[in-house]
Amino acid sequence: MCGIAAIIATGVDESLVHQLYAMSGTQKHRGPDGDAIWTGQVGANCVGLAHVRLAILDLTDSGKQPMFLPDHSAAIIFNGEIYNYRELRVELEREGIEFRTRTDTEVLAWSLRVWGEQAVTKLNGMWAFVWLDFRTGRLLLSRDRFGIKPLYLCHDRGKLLFASEIKSILAATGRQFGVNGAAAGRFLDQSLLDAQPETFFAGIEAIPAGTNASIDLSSSDIHMEIRPYWNPPLAEASDVSERERIELLRETFIDAVGIRLRSDVPVGVLLSGGLDSSSIAAVMRRLLGPQADLRLLSAISDDARFSERPFVELMARHLGSRVNFVRLDARAEKWFELLADVVYANDEPVGNFSTVAHYLLMQEARRLGVTVILSGQGADELLCGYRKFLGFRIHELFRLGQPLSAVALLTSFVVNRTIVTQFELSEAKRYIPVLRNREIDIRGPKLKADDYRVEGGLGNLSLSERQTEDVRRFSIPALVHYEDRCSMASAREIRLPFLDFRLVEMLLPLDAGLKLRRGWTKWIFRKAIEPMLPAEIAWRKDKQSFLNPQSQWLRNELRPTITKMLDSDLHIADAGLVNRAALSRRYEAYCRQPAGRGVIGFKDVFNPLSLEVWMRRFEKHLTV
């Protein structure tokens, strides 16, 4: 896990070294264990590579980057982990390759040399890399299938810059950027983050997940060709019995966790007391044995209404392991002050205070010396864990002419008292546009055109296709974004077993009746993992995350702070993104409506405030 940066400039450019050092210095938090740069002439262009290292595998200096093949025919800078590097190494050794290090970086480099660009299809991991092939004069960039590892690009005054974080590009260019209206509009209007390659900074984009990008350096005309190498499958194997599916899911999940335990530094797990994280911890205990220290980390709130401690302690007793509890201070003012730091770490606004909790958890992991942490992100998208998926499935069944099946499914959830008891109108309106007619429109003149909005409901899609949209645009990109930035701000590495591509390819096309059944979400996974968990966890009904009284904070404790902000110079209003008076009316209406009820949701108030914090934090890099 590291930070990478690269620059391509036509001809000789003496400023290249200075810019590379600025980029490395800005993202040094991603790699405190070493840094290096390289520059050289390749074809008609000057190329610079920079790397900051967080040592995870082979902690010696032999793992430093840029890493060159022995004959110096190619160089690589790499951020991420290739979990199946041991298997690939054996395969390459059969091809006659001799290795000098124990790193996955060297395995990746030789994979690209031996198998070419298609080597990425053999990788099981998370990555963003830049591969410079001196023999062909080409530069290859790649991101993993789900964009877990970031890679941004920017054209600037005849140069092409790449970096792991946007702030590195800002440091290198020293210029101001406009606010991207589409990104801001989707965040304010639909609570979407990272739903498009464009970022909040106009002119800075992300290399799309699941793609390779190549550049021919022989030409002074820098042209980048982007090609997808992976698409989620939409068809499932039909000749497999239900029992066989359950067993295969269990086996694949165990292996997905197992290969993510490969590390030369301590590995831990975020334990929330829910099904997903508990399943990861249970598999870790099974694989590592009864005496292993599992290094469990869990966030708990000072407010008993939002504490998951009973479930976490139940799971800890089951595992026979102690838990490192991170007590989350209940003072709202402290969380709001931290918001600026969290926004800076993310390079963009964040959608709730839970991201602040994650940021604090990563700081605690650093204090405890746990460098690698496993997390349960991705399970809800693959297994229909969110409330919306029940609504989508009922919609789909009615559309397919199966109203009795739709009613039976809904009834099962009502009887079981799962999901439906947590229904909120303010959340439902994100997927049912007609409900938005009742809300106070806060959009400024730059957002009145509506051309940034995207269809967020089921539409004409199947349930599996709508889940795929969550993986590609609506959910996973935002989740892996904050997981990466909040963890790397403290030089911690997050690993996500549920986003093992084998699990994704197995679960996305799976029949909805195996995910939503008998009043349960994630039914098939619960069946697969129940032998390893207490029944209270395997069949837990309520769905929680890192909770805090954030809605109460906005209405009460933070009201003076928010009112003062709305009455001061408001960047989002000056930029034409938000109507100040309308936002004030929305906030007052939110404070008046009963808690947990009404059409105005937490995000309707929090998101414009978060966008304002972002504009203030990056003010010197923005132009209105």
C-alpha positions in Angstrom: 0.0 0.0 0.0 1.5 3.2 -1.1 1.1 6.5 -3.0 2.1 6.9 -6.6 2.5 9.8 -8.9 3.7 10.2 -12.5 4.1 13.1 -15.0 4.5 13.0 -18.8 5.9 16.1 -20.5 6.8 16.8 -24.1 10.5 17.4 -24.6 12.8 18.2 -21.7 11.2 19.8 -18.6 13.4 20.9 -15.8 10.4 21.5 -13.5 9.5 17.8 -13.4 11.7 16.9 -10.4 10.3 19.7 -8.4 6.7 18.8 -9.2 7.3 15.1 -8.4 8.7 16.0 -5.0 5.7 18.2 -4.3 3.4 15.3 -5.2 5.3 12.8 -3.0 5.4 15.2 -0.1 1.7 15.9 -0.3 0.8 12.2 -0.1 3.7 11.2 2.2 1.1 10.0 4.8 0.3 7.1 2.4 3.9 5.9 2.5 6.0 6.8 5.5 8.4 3.9 5.0 10.3 5.3 2.1 10.2 7.4 -1.0 12.0 7.8 -4.4 11.6 9.4 -7.7 12.9 8.7 -11.2 13.0 10.8 -14.4 14.1 10.0 -17.9 13.5 10.6 -21.6 11.3 8.0 -23.3 10.7 8.6 -27.0 9.6 12.1 -27.5 8.6 12.7 -23.9 10.1 13.3 -20.5 8.7 10.9 -17.9 8.8 11.1 -14.1 7.7 8.5 -11.6 7.4 9.0 -7.8 6.5 6.6 -5.0 6.0 6.7 -1.3 6.0 3.3 0.4 4.0 1.7 3.2 5.9 -1.6 3.7 3.5 -4.6 3.9 5.3 -7.5 2.2 9.1 -7.9 2.3 10.0 -5.1 4.6 13.6 -4.8 3.4 14.8 -2.1 0.9 14.5 -4.6 -1.9 10.8 -3.6 -2.0 11.5 0.0 -2.8 10.0 1.6 -5.9 10.1 2.6 -8.7 11.1 -1.1 -9.2 13.0 -2.1 -12.4 13.3 -5.4 -14.0 16.9 -6.8 -13.9 17.7 -5.7 -17.4 16.1 -2.3 -16.9 13.7 -2.9 -19.7 10.7 -1.8 -17.6 9.8 0.0 -14.4 6.7 0.0 -12.2 5.2 2.1 -9.4 2.4 0.3 -7.6 -0.2 1.0 -4.9 -2.2 -1.9 -3.5 -1.9 -5.6 -2.9 -2.0 -8.6 -5.2 -3.4 -11.2 -2.8 -2.7 -14.2 -5.1 0.9 -13.2 -5.7 2.2 -16.5 -4.3 0.2 -18.5 -6.8 1.3 -16.2 -9.6 4.9 -16.4 -8.5 4.8 -20.2 -8.8 3.3 -19.9 -12.3 6.0 -17.5 -13.3 8.8 -19.6 -11.9 7.6 -22.4 -14.2 8.2 -19.9 -17.0 11.8 -19.6 -15.9 11.5 -16.3 -14.0 14.0 -15.9 -11.0 12.8 -13.6 -8.3 15.0 -11.3 -6.2 12.5 -10.1 -3.6 9.5 -11.5 -1.7 7.2 -8.6 -2.8 4.0 -8.8 -4.8 5.3 -5.8 -6.7 8.0 -7.9 -8.4 5.4 -10.6 -9.2 3.2 -7.9 -10.8 6.1 -6.6 -12.9 7.1 -10.0 -14.2 3.4 -10.8 -14.8 3.2 -7.7 -17.1 6.4 -8.7 -18.9 5.4 -12.3 -19.5 1.6 -12.0 -20.1 1.3 -8.4 -21.2 -1.6 -6.1 -20.5 -3.9 -9.1 -20.0 -2.0 -10.0 -16.9 -4.5 -7.9 -14.9 -7.2 -10.4 -15.6 -5.2 -13.0 -13.6 -4.8 -10.6 -10.5 -6.9 -11.0 -7.4 -6.3 -7.8 -5.4 -6.6 -4.1 -5.3 -4.3 -1.9 -7.3 -3.4 1.2 -9.2 -0.1 1.0 -11.0 2.0 2.7 -13.7 4.1 0.4 -15.9 6.7 1.9 -18.1 7.9 -0.4 -20.8 11.1 0.9 -22.3 11.2 -1.7 -25.1 7.9 -0.7 -26.6 8.0 3.0 -25.5 4.5 2.7 -23.9 3.1 3.6 -20.5 0.4 1.4 -19.0 -1.9 2.5 -16.2 -4.4 0.3 -14.5 -7.0 0.3 -11.7 -8.5 -2.8 -10.0 -12.0 -4.0 -10.9 -13.8 -2.0 -8.2 -11.5 1.1 -7.9 -10.5 0.3 -4.4 -7.1 2.0 -5.1 -7.3 5.5 -6.5 -5.6 7.1 -9.5 -6.4 10.6 -10.8 -5.3 12.4 -13.9 -5.1 16.0 -15.0 -3.9 17.7 -18.2 -2.0 20.8 -17.3 -0.1 23.1 -19.7 1.1 20.4 -22.0 1.7 17.9 -19.3 -0.3 14.8 -18.1 -0.2 14.3 -14.3 -1.3 11.2 -12.4 -1.5 10.7 -8.6 -3.1 8.7 -5.9 -4.7 11.7 -4.4 -6.1 14.9 -5.9 -4.3 17.1 -3.4 -1.0 15.9 -5.0 -2.1 17.2 -8.4 -3.1 20.5 -6.7 0.4 20.8 -5.2 2.1 20.1 -8.5 0.1 22.4 -10.7 -0.2 25.3 -8.2 -3.3 26.5 -10.0 -7.0 27.0 -9.3 -9.8 24.8 -10.5 -13.5 25.4 -11.0 -16.1 23.4 -9.1 -17.6 20.5 -11.2 -21.3 21.2 -11.3 -22.3 17.6 -12.1 -20.4 16.2 -9.1 -21.7 18.9 -6.8 -25.3 18.6 -8.1 -25.4 14.8 -7.7 -24.1 15.1 -4.2 -26.5 17.9 -3.1 -29.5 16.5 -4.9 -29.0 12.7 -4.8 -26.4 12.1 -2.1 -24.1 10.6 -4.7 -20.3 10.6 -4.5 -17.9 9.3 -7.1 -20.7 8.4 -9.4 -18.7 9.7 -12.4 -15.1 9.8 -13.4 -15.1 13.6 -13.0 -14.2 14.9 -9.5 -15.4 18.0 -7.7 -12.4 19.8 -9.2 -13.2 20.6 -12.9 -10.4 19.2 -15.0 -9.3 16.5 -12.6 -10.7 13.0 -13.3 -10.3 9.5 -12.1 -9.1 6.6 -14.2 -12.2 4.4 -14.3 -12.3 1.3 -12.2 -11.7 -2.0 -14.1 -9.8 -0.3 -16.9 -6.3 -0.1 -18.4 -5.0 3.1 -20.0 -2.1 3.2 -22.4 0.0 6.0 -23.8 2.4 5.8 -26.8 5.5 7.8 -25.7 7.0 7.8 -29.1 4.7 10.7 -30.1 4.8 14.2 -28.8 1.0 14.2 -29.0 0.1 12.7 -25.7 -2.9 10.6 -26.3 -4.4 8.1 -23.8 -6.4 5.1 -24.8 -8.7 3.6 -22.0 -9.9 0.1 -22.3 -12.1 -1.9 -19.9 -10.8 -5.3 -19.0 -13.6 -6.5 -16.6 -17.4 -6.2 -16.6 -19.7 -7.7 -13.9 -21.4 -10.9 -15.2 -25.2 -10.9 -15.5 -25.8 -14.7 -16.0 -25.5 -17.3 -13.4 -24.8 -21.0 -13.6 -28.1 -22.8 -13.6 -27.0 -26.4 -13.1 -25.9 -25.9 -9.4 -28.1 -27.0 -6.5 -29.0 -24.7 -3.7 -26.9 -26.7 -1.3 -23.9 -26.6 -3.6 -24.3 -22.9 -4.0 -24.2 -22.5 -0.2 -21.1 -24.6 0.2 -19.3 -22.9 -2.7 -20.1 -19.5 -1.2 -18.7 -20.6 2.1 -15.5 -22.0 0.6 -15.0 -18.9 -1.6 -15.5 -16.5 1.3 -13.1 -18.4 3.5 -10.5 -18.2 0.8 -11.2 -14.6 0.1 -10.5 -13.8 3.8 -7.5 -16.2 3.9 -5.5 -14.6 1.0 -6.1 -11.2 2.6 -4.3 -12.3 5.7 -1.0 -12.5 3.8 1.2 -9.8 5.3 4.5 -9.2 7.0 2.9 -6.7 9.4 0.1 -7.1 12.0 -3.4 -7.7 10.6 -6.7 -6.8 12.4 -10.4 -6.5 11.6 -13.0 -3.8 12.2 -15.8 -5.5 14.2 -19.2 -3.8 14.4 -21.2 -6.7 15.8 -23.1 -7.1 12.5 -23.2 -10.1 10.2 -20.5 -9.0 7.7 -17.6 -8.0 10.0 -18.4 -10.8 12.4 -18.2 -13.3 9.6 -14.7 -12.0 8.6 -13.6 -12.3 12.2 -14.9 -15.8 12.5 -13.1 -17.0 9.4 -9.9 -15.4 10.7 -10.2 -17.4 14.0 -10.8 -20.6 12.0 -7.8 -20.0 9.7 -5.3 -18.6 12.3 -6.2 -21.0 15.1 -7.5 -20.6 18.7 -4.3 -19.0 20.1 -4.0 -16.2 17.5 -4.5 -12.6 18.6 -7.2 -11.4 16.2 -6.7 -7.7 17.0 -10.3 -6.7 17.0 -11.1 -3.0 16.6 -14.6 -1.6 17.4 -16.1 1.8 17.6 -18.6 2.4 20.4 -20.6 5.5 21.2 -20.9 7.3 24.6 -24.6 7.4 23.8 -26.1 4.0 24.8 -28.8 4.4 22.1 -26.1 4.1 19.5 -23.8 1.6 21.1 -23.1 -1.8 19.4 -21.1 -3.0 22.4 -23.4 -5.8 23.4 -23.2 -7.5 20.0 -19.4 -6.8 19.8 -18.8 -8.4 23.2 -21.0 -11.4 22.3 -18.9 -12.0 19.2 -15.7 -11.4 21.1 -16.7 -14.1 23.6 -17.5 -16.4 20.8 -14.0 -15.8 19.3 -12.3 -16.0 22.7 -10.5 -12.7 21.9 -10.4 -9.2 23.5 -11.6 -6.1 21.7 -9.8 -2.8 21.3 -12.8 -0.4 21.8 -12.5 3.1 20.4 -14.9 5.3 22.4 -16.4 7.9 20.2 -16.7 11.3 22.0 -20.3 12.3 22.0 -19.5 16.1 21.8 -21.0 17.3 18.5 -18.7 20.3 18.3 -15.6 18.1 18.2 -17.0 16.0 15.3 -17.9 19.1 13.4 -14.4 20.5 13.9 -12.9 17.2 12.7 -15.0 17.3 9.6 -12.6 19.7 7.9 -9.7 17.3 8.5 -11.7 14.4 7.1 -12.8 16.3 4.1 -9.2 17.2 3.4 -8.2 13.6 3.7 -10.9 12.6 1.2 -10.3 15.5 -1.2 -14.1 15.8 -1.5 -17.1 16.3 0.8 -18.3 13.4 2.9 -21.9 12.3 3.4 -22.2 11.7 7.1 -20.4 11.7 10.5 -19.7 8.0 10.2 -16.8 8.9 8.0 -15.4 10.8 10.9 -15.8 7.7 13.0 -13.8 5.7 10.5 -11.1 8.4 10.5 -10.8 8.1 14.3 -10.7 4.3 14.1 -7.8 4.4 11.8 -5.9 6.7 14.1 -6.5 4.2 16.9 -5.3 1.4 14.7 -2.1 3.3 14.1 -1.6 3.8 17.9 -2.1 0.1 18.4 0.4 -0.8 15.7 -2.2 -2.6 13.5 -1.1 -1.8 9.9 -3.6 -4.0 7.9 -7.3 -4.1 8.7 -10.1 -6.2 7.1 -13.5 -4.6 6.6 -16.9 -5.8 5.6 -17.7 -3.2 2.9 -19.4 -4.6 -0.2 -21.6 -7.2 1.4 -24.8 -5.1 1.4 -24.5 -4.3 -2.3 -23.9 -8.0 -3.3 -26.5 -9.6 -1.0 -29.3 -7.0 -1.0 -28.6 -5.9 2.6 -30.0 -2.4 2.1 -33.7 -1.5 2.6 -34.0 -0.2 -0.9 -33.4 -3.7 -2.4 -36.6 -5.0 -0.9 -38.5 -2.2 -2.6 -36.7 -2.8 -5.8 -37.5 -6.5 -5.7 -41.2 -5.9 -5.0 -41.3 -3.4 -7.9 -39.6 -6.0 -10.1 -42.1 -8.7 -9.2 -45.1 -6.5 -10.0 -43.5 -5.6 -13.3 -43.0 -9.3 -14.1 -46.7 -9.9 -13.4 -46.2 -11.6 -10.1 -48.2 -9.5 -7.6 -48.9 -12.5 -5.3 -45.2 -13.2 -5.0 -44.5 -9.5 -4.3 -47.2 -9.4 -1.5 -45.9 -12.7 0.0 -42.3 -11.3 0.1 -43.3 -8.0 1.7 -45.5 -9.9 4.2 -42.6 -12.1 5.2 -40.5 -9.1 6.1 -43.4 -7.5 8.0 -43.9 -10.7 10.0 -40.2 -11.1 10.7 -39.9 -7.4 11.6 -36.8 -6.8 9.5 -36.0 -3.9 7.1 -39.6 -2.5 6.9 -39.4 -1.3 10.5 -36.5 0.9 9.5 -38.3 2.6 6.6 -37.7 6.4 6.2 -39.5 8.6 3.8 -36.5 10.9 3.5 -34.4 8.0 2.3 -37.1 6.5 0.0 -37.3 9.8 -2.0 -33.8 9.1 -3.4 -35.3 6.3 -5.4 -38.8 7.5 -5.9 -38.5 10.9 -7.7 -42.2 11.9 -7.2 -41.6 12.2 -3.5 -39.1 15.0 -4.1 -41.9 17.3 -5.2 -42.6 18.1 -1.5 -39.0 19.2 -0.7 -37.6 22.8 -0.5 -35.5 23.3 -3.6 -32.1 24.7 -2.5 -30.4 24.6 -5.9 -28.5 27.7 -7.1 -28.5 29.0 -10.7 -25.7 26.7 -11.8 -27.7 23.6 -10.9 -31.2 24.6 -12.2 -30.7 22.8 -15.6 -31.1 19.3 -14.0 -28.8 17.8 -16.6 -26.6 16.3 -13.9 -29.2 14.0 -12.4 -29.1 10.2 -12.9 -31.8 7.6 -12.5 -31.3 6.1 -9.1 -34.3 3.8 -8.8 -34.9 0.5 -10.4 -36.3 1.9 -13.7 -36.3 -0.9 -16.3 -33.4 -2.8 -14.8 -33.6 -6.2 -13.2 -32.6 -6.4 -9.5 -29.2 -7.8 -10.4 -28.6 -5.1 -12.9 -29.5 -2.5 -10.3 -27.1 -4.1 -7.9 -24.5 -3.9 -10.6 -25.1 -0.1 -10.8 -24.4 0.1 -7.1 -21.1 -1.7 -7.6 -20.1 0.5 -10.6 -21.5 3.9 -9.7 -23.9 4.5 -6.9 -22.4 2.9 -3.8 -19.1 1.0 -3.9 -17.1 3.9 -5.5 -18.0 6.2 -2.6 -17.4 3.5 0.1 -14.0 2.4 -1.1 -13.1 6.1 -1.6 -13.5 7.0 2.1 -12.2 3.6 3.3 -8.9 4.3 1.4 -8.5 8.0 2.2 -9.4 7.7 5.9 -7.1 4.7 6.4 -4.2 6.0 4.4 -4.3 9.3 6.3 -3.0 7.2 9.1 -0.9 4.9 6.9 -3.2 1.9 7.5 -4.2 -0.6 4.8 -7.9 -1.6 4.4 -8.7 -5.0 2.8 -12.2 -5.9 1.6 -12.9 -9.7 1.4 -16.4 -9.2 0.1 -15.0 -7.4 -3.0 -13.0 -10.4 -4.0 -13.9 -10.6 -7.7 -14.8 -14.3 -7.4 -17.5 -13.4 -4.8 -18.8 -10.5 -6.9 -19.1 -12.7 -10.0 -20.9 -15.4 -7.9 -23.3 -13.1 -6.0 -24.3 -10.4 -8.4 -26.2 -12.5 -10.9 -27.6 -14.8 -8.2 -31.4 -15.3 -8.2 -33.0 -12.7 -5.9 -34.9 -15.4 -4.0 -31.6 -16.6 -2.6 -30.8 -13.1 -1.2 -34.2 -12.0 0.0 -36.1 -14.9 1.5 -38.5 -15.6 4.4 -38.2 -12.1 5.7 -34.3 -12.1 5.7 -31.8 -10.1 3.7 -28.6 -11.9 2.7 -30.3 -15.2 3.2 -27.8 -17.4 1.3 -24.8 -15.9 3.1 -26.5 -16.3 6.5 -27.0 -20.0 5.7 -23.4 -20.3 4.5 -21.8 -18.7 7.5 -24.2 -19.7 10.3 -22.1 -22.7 11.5 -19.3 -20.3 12.4 -21.4 -17.6 14.2 -23.6 -17.3 17.2 -27.3 -17.4 16.1 -27.9 -13.9 17.5 -25.3 -12.6 15.0 -26.0 -14.9 12.0 -29.7 -14.1 12.1 -29.6 -10.6 13.5 -32.5 -8.5 12.3 -31.5 -4.9 12.7 -29.0 -3.3 10.4 -26.5 -0.9 11.9 -23.2 0.8 11.1 -21.0 3.2 12.9 -23.8 5.0 14.6 -24.0 8.4 16.2 -26.8 10.8 17.1 -26.0 12.9 14.0 -29.6 13.9 13.3 -30.0 15.1 16.9 -26.7 17.0 16.6 -27.9 19.0 13.6 -31.2 19.9 15.3 -29.8 20.7 18.7 -26.1 20.8 19.7 -24.9 22.1 16.3 -27.7 24.6 15.7 -25.8 27.7 16.8 -22.8 26.6 14.7 -24.9 25.9 11.6 -26.9 29.1 11.9 -23.7 31.1 12.2 -22.3 29.3 9.1 -25.5 30.0 7.1 -25.4 33.7 8.1 -21.7 34.2 7.1 -20.0 34.3 3.7 -21.3 31.1 2.1 -19.0 29.8 -0.6 -21.6 27.4 -2.0 -24.0 30.3 -2.5 -21.3 32.6 -4.1 -20.5 29.7 -6.5 -24.1 29.5 -7.6 -24.5 26.0 -6.3 -27.0 26.7 -3.5 -29.7 29.3 -2.8 -28.8 30.6 0.7 -32.4 31.6 1.7 -33.8 28.3 0.5 -31.1 26.3 2.5 -32.0 28.3 5.6 -35.7 27.5 5.1 -34.9 23.8 4.6 -32.8 23.8 7.8 -35.5 25.4 9.9 -38.1 23.0 8.5 -35.8 20.1 9.3 -35.4 21.3 12.9 -39.2 21.6 13.3 -40.2 18.2 11.8 -40.4 15.2 14.2 -37.2 13.2 14.5 -37.1 10.2 12.2 -40.2 11.4 10.3 -40.8 13.9 7.5 -39.5 14.3 4.0 -36.4 16.2 4.9 -33.6 13.8 5.7 -30.2 14.2 7.5 -28.3 14.3 4.2 -30.5 17.1 2.9 -29.0 19.3 5.5 -25.6 17.8 6.1 -24.5 17.5 2.4 -24.6 21.3 1.6 -22.8 21.9 4.9 -20.2 19.3 4.0 -19.8 20.9 0.5 -19.3 24.3 2.2 -16.6 22.8 4.5 -14.9 21.3 1.4 -14.9 24.7 -0.4 -13.5 26.4 2.6 -10.8 23.8 3.1 -9.6 23.9 -0.5 -10.4 27.6 -1.0 -6.9 28.5 -2.4 -7.3 25.8 -5.1 -10.8 26.8 -6.2 -12.1 29.6 -8.5 -15.7 30.5 -8.5 
